[in-house]
Amino acid sequence: MKIMFKTPRESSTPRPAQTPHVRFADLYAGYPGRPVLHQLSAHIPRLTMTALVGPNGSGKSTLLGVLAGVIHPTSGELQHAGERQPAFVPQRGAVGDSLPLTVRQTVEMGCWGRRGPWRRLNRRDRTVVDAALDRLGVGDLASRQLGELSGGQRQRTLIAQGLAQESDLLLLDEPTSGLDPEARQSIEVLLTALVADGVTVVQATHDLEVARRAGACLLLQDGRLIGQGHPGEVLTESALARMWQTL
């Protein structure tokens, strides 16, 4: 298994929007006794919103885990352009309501990659946390317990934690699942703004309308890649019909 982090060379010319931020080839991954991903080869374009689409069990969450570095591939090649670790925002249900954490403490955890969990945050870290809280509109909730929040507030807090990691690659697993339409739209607007600010965003989603508004799409089924490219070319009626017929 080969994993590489590369620092892009500086250039006097603008970087094309479709320059790959991540490449992977012949990627296999899964869990003990349960293979999930099979021979995936694709790339994630830089400065673009990429949607991972597929039914439950298709491998979307596993692929995000591999890209985030929390799941180790069994074989294949994975290349990240840049030295910073990706920021990973899991599904809301992956973070327990019973954890005695405030909103601010939850966002501060995003600094642990730089500081470690036992070192005090410095002035710059606190500034980063404050900026993330404000950008997600949860600064006034900083002292509230995570378990007291609504679904939309909780998801905003988790995304703020991702922003506090100061990565140029943000990975999100179903960031709008279970939210009301207003909260979904608010988060979608925010993610679009992050791309404009220089962040590459990858989100797993079941919402085909959200996926169709992305700049790129990877379509997964049974742990295999069955389509990649612009959503208009990947999420066709015939492709989706074939996918659902085999379920």
N, C-alpha and C positions, 0 to 999 in steps of 0.2 A: 504494500500500500504506500503510495507516494502522496504526501501533502506538502504543498509549497505556498509560502507567502512571499510575494514579490513587491518591491517598491517600484512604482512606475517611474520612468525617466521623465524629467522635466522637458517640456517642449515649448517652443515659441508659438506654435499653432494650436488652436483650440482642439480639445479632445472630442472626437465624435461621440454622440450620445449612445451609439450602439457598440462602443468598445466594450469587450467583456470585462465584467468585474470579477466573475467567478467562472471557471471552466471545470467540468468534470467529464471523465471518460471511463467507460467500462466499469461503472461504479456499482458495487454490491454492498448491501448493508442490511442489518436486521438485529435480532435479539437471540440469545442462546436458544438454539433449537427451533428458531422461527425466522427464516430469511424473509425479507420484505422487499428490498429493492434489487432489481435484476438488470445488470448491464446498461445502466443509464449513461448516456453521453449527451451533454448539452452545455449551454453557457447562459449566464445571467448578465444581460447588458448593463453597462454602467449608466448611472443617472437616469434610470427608468424604473417604473413600477412594473414588476413582474408578478403575474398571478399564477399560483399553483392550483390547478383544478382537477377534480376527480371525485368519485364516490368515496364513502367511508371505507377504509381499508385499502385505499389505492396507494398509500405510501407518502402522502403529502407531509404529514407530521414527521415521519422518519427522515425524509429528505431535508426538511428544515433543521432537524437535529444534527444531521451530518454537516450541513453548511455552517451551523453554529459551533460545531466542534464538540458537542455533548454526546454524540453517537459516533463511534469509530467505524469507518467502513471496513469490511472484511477484505476487499480488494478493489483495485481501480486507482485512478489518479484524480486528485482534487487540487486546483490551483486558485488561490486568492490573490488579486492584485491589491497590494497594500499591506501594511504591517499591523494594523489594529485588528483585534479580534472583532467578529461581528457581534452586534447587539441582538439578543433573542428575546422576544416577548411571547411567552407561551399562552395557551388558552386560559381564560379566566379560571376555569375549574381546576387548573393545575396548581393554583395557589390557595392554600386552605384559609377559610374564613376565620378559623380559630386562632390563627397566629396573632400574638399580641403585638402587632406592628401598627404604627401610625402611618399616615400617608407620607409624611416627610421621611420617616425611617425607611419605608419601602423604596422611595426614590433614591435615597442615599446609598442603598445597596448597589445601585448602578455604578458607584465610584469604587467599589471593592476591587475591580480588576486592576485599577491603578494604585490603590492605597493598601489593599488587603483588608480583611474583615475586622482586624483588631487595631488598626492604626486610626488615630483621630483624623477627621477631615480638616484640610487646611482651608485658607480663605478662598482659594480658587475653586476648590471642590464645592464649597457652600454656594459660591456664585453660580456654578454650573447647575446645582440642584435647584436653586431659586429660579433660574431661567427656565428649566424644564417644567417646574411646577406652574409657572406663569404661562408658558406656551400652551400647556394642556388645560389651562383654566381650572386647576385644582389647588392653587395657592391658598385659597381661603379654607380649604379642607385639610391643611397640613397637619393639624393636631388631632384629626379624627382617626378612629380605628379603621383599619382596612375592612373589617367585617361589617361595619356600619354603613358602607357606601352602597349606592345603587349600582346596577350593572354597568351603566355608562361611566359613572365616576370611577369605578374600580378599573375599568379598561383604560381610561385616561391615565390613571395612576401608574399602571403597568407600562404604558407607552412612555410616560415621563421617565420611568426607571430606565427604559431602553435609551432614551435621549441622553440621560446622564452618563451613559457609557462613552459618549462622544465618538461613536463609530460612524464610518461612512457607509456601512452596510447594516440595514435594519431588517430583521426577519420576524414576521408575525404569523402566529397560528390562529386563524379564524378571529381576527380582531374585532369584528362586528357581530359575531354570532350571538343571537339571543337578545340583541339590543333593539330599542324602539327605533322607528325610522329617523327621528331627529338626531339621535345619538349616532346612528350609522352614518348619516350624511356628514355630521360634524367631524367624525374621525376620518372619513374619506377625504374631506377637504384638507384636513391637517396633513395626511400622508402625501397628498398631491403637492402641498406647499413644501414638505420636506424634500421631495425630489427636486423641486425648483431650487432649493437651497444647497443642493449638492450631495444628497443622500440617496444611495441606491436602496430601493425598498422591494422586498419580496414578501408576499402574503399568500397564505393558503386560504382559499375561500370556496364556499358552496354557492355564493351569489353570482350567477352568470352575468348579471348586469354590471356588477362591480368588475368582474373579470374582463368584460368587453371594453371597459373604459381604461384598462391597463395598457401599457406600452408593449408588453410582451406576455406570452402565456406558455406554460408547460402543462400538457394534459397527460394525466397519469391514470393507469388502470392496472390493477393487480401487480403493483410494483414495477410496472414497465412504462416507459415513455412512449405514448402513442401519437403525440403531436407536439410541435414547438414552433414558435414564430409569433406573428402578430395575431391578436385574438380574432380578428375578422377572418383570418385564414385557418385558424385552428378550431375555433368553436362554431363550426358549421352545423347545420341541422343534420346532415348525413352522418358526420362524425359523432355527434352526441347520440343520435339514434342507435348507431352501431354499438356504442359503449353501453347504453342502458339495456340493449337487447341481450347482452352477454351476462348481465348480472342475475 
